[in-house]
Structure formats: C-alpha cells, structure tokens
Amino acid sequence: MFKPSRLLLVGLLVYPTAHAQVFQRELGDFDLKLGTTPSRSMAQGLVKPSAVGSFHGGLDLSHDSGLYVGQWAPSMGITPGKNLEIDSYVGFKQPFDQTLGYEVGMIQYSYPRVDTPDSQELFGGLTLLGSRFGIALSNDPDKQNSTLFADLGGNQPFGIGISMKYTTHQLNTPAAVDGGYVSSFNDWSVKLSRPFMGIDLDLIYSNSNLSGSDCSAYSGHNSQCDGLVTLKAERAFY
C-alpha cells in the first residue's frame, strides 16, 4: 500500500565559517592534511564524515600508492551535551584509468569518555564511467546495517544527477510495538540534483517499509519513518 508522502521545503544559505580551514603539506610520497573540515569521503561518497559539535577536526595521511589513514573527530566533547567521538579509518583507493577505479577500507567509531561500545564499518566503492557505486557494512551498538549506494553521475539526462541509497537494518534486540515486535526494517532514498543560476537544487524522496505504530521502532538514516519529499536549495557565497 502506498503511504502518503509529506512535503518539506528547505531553503539554505551556506556561509563557510572563517574557522573551516585545511592545512596541506607534502611529506615525500605522503600527503598530509589537517583541518576542521573532512578531507575526504569514503566508498566513493557513501561514507561521509560529519560534524556534530561546535569543535571538530582531524587529519588525513595518504600515499602515492593509494593507501590512506586518518582520524576525524566530529565532536571534541567540549560543548554541553556533546561527547568526544574519534573516527579512525584506513583504506586503499586506486584508479585503473580515467574511467574505472575502486576503493576499500574500514572505520572504527570510538567514544573514549562514555560507556558506548565502539563500532566498526567496512566499505567498498567502484567508479565506472563517471558513476559511483558503494557498499557499507556496519555494526552499531544496537543494530547491524547493510547499505548500497549508487550515484549515476556518468549519465545525467537534462543535467539532472540521480543518486540512490538502500539500507537494511537488523536490530540486536527486537523492538516492541503495538501488536508485536520489529526485528528488522529497510529504508531508502532517491535524490535528484541540478544546479540552477549558482544554486544547487536537490529533490529528495525517502521512505521505509514501516508504517503506523511500527514506526516507533524506526532508527534509520532518514529523518522520519514515513514517506517524505524534501526540496533543498543551497548556495555557497565563497
């Protein structure tokens, strides 16, 4: 049964802060980056470091061979209500040529000042003719996640980019809902993107296979359990 979608309109004006700096230096065959903004995304765009606190930063060290290691702290735990988080990663990224490349790696998410267990994520990505495909397997403290991602950037009809993400979540402990339990669920999203007069326009549809009272068990990637349509406009001034 089709679930009625809701429409959310979001207008964003992005002002890069003066503190968002990246320091880069070559050390022989290595490239070192230090900064308060993430220096890379992983699995060809599937895994993207984010910032959840006012103070964040990290380092990234990559070799000419394609090997890279790094750490990213999305929150330094300085502001009230935010805990220190350290994401350590290692990976290997290599293009075969200008049209084909691959990437594999692993991330460990650690919370040194709280009792939250560490979690790990394995990821892999493939670039083919300008399009990107990725897969990620993660073990969060409360569930196991398997995610597939596709960004069809190599084929953009009418200049519209298309990207899709589908995730299966397996709960470690079934969640009680009205009339029973939920032990697993799926969610997905589709994004259409197009630049227009210096503004990046995104139209995003997200949904899950849960509905009604079962949505009390939802804890996936989307902002809500039911179908949602979001229109996002973003412009960088410099």
Stockholm file with secondary structure:
# STOCKHOLM 1.0

chainA/1-238         MFKPSRLLLVGLLVYPTAHAQVFQRELGDFDLKLGTTPSRSMAQGLVKPSAVGSFHGGLDLSHDSGLYVGQWAPSMGITPGKNLEIDSYVGFKQPFDQTLGYEVGMIQYSYPRVDTPDSQELFGGLTLLGSRFGIALSNDPDKQNSTLFADLGGNQPFGIGISMKYTTHQLNTPAAVDGGYVSSFNDWSVKLSRPFMGIDLDLIYSNSNLSGSDCSAYSGHNSQCDGLVTLKAERAFY
#=GR chainA/1-238 SS CCCCCEEEEEEEEECCCTTCCEEEEEETTEEEEEESSCCCCBGGGTBCCCCCSSSCEEEEEEETTSEEEEEEEEECSCSTTCCCEEEEEEEEEEESSSSEEEEEEEEEEECTTSCCCCEEEEEEEEEETTEEEEEEEEECSSEEEEEEEEECTTCCGGGCEEEEEEEEEEEEEEEEETTEEEEEEEEEEEEEEEEETTEEEEEEEEEESCCGGGGGGCCSSSSSSSCEEEEEEEEECC
#=GC SS_cons         CCCCCEEEEEEEEECCCTTCCEEEEEETTEEEEEESSCCCCBGGGTBCCCCCSSSCEEEEEEETTSEEEEEEEEECSCSTTCCCEEEEEEEEEEESSSSEEEEEEEEEEECTTSCCCCEEEEEEEEEETTEEEEEEEEECSSEEEEEEEEECTTCCGGGCEEEEEEEEEEEEEEEEETTEEEEEEEEEEEEEEEEETTEEEEEEEEEESCCGGGGGGCCSSSSSSSCEEEEEEEEECC
//
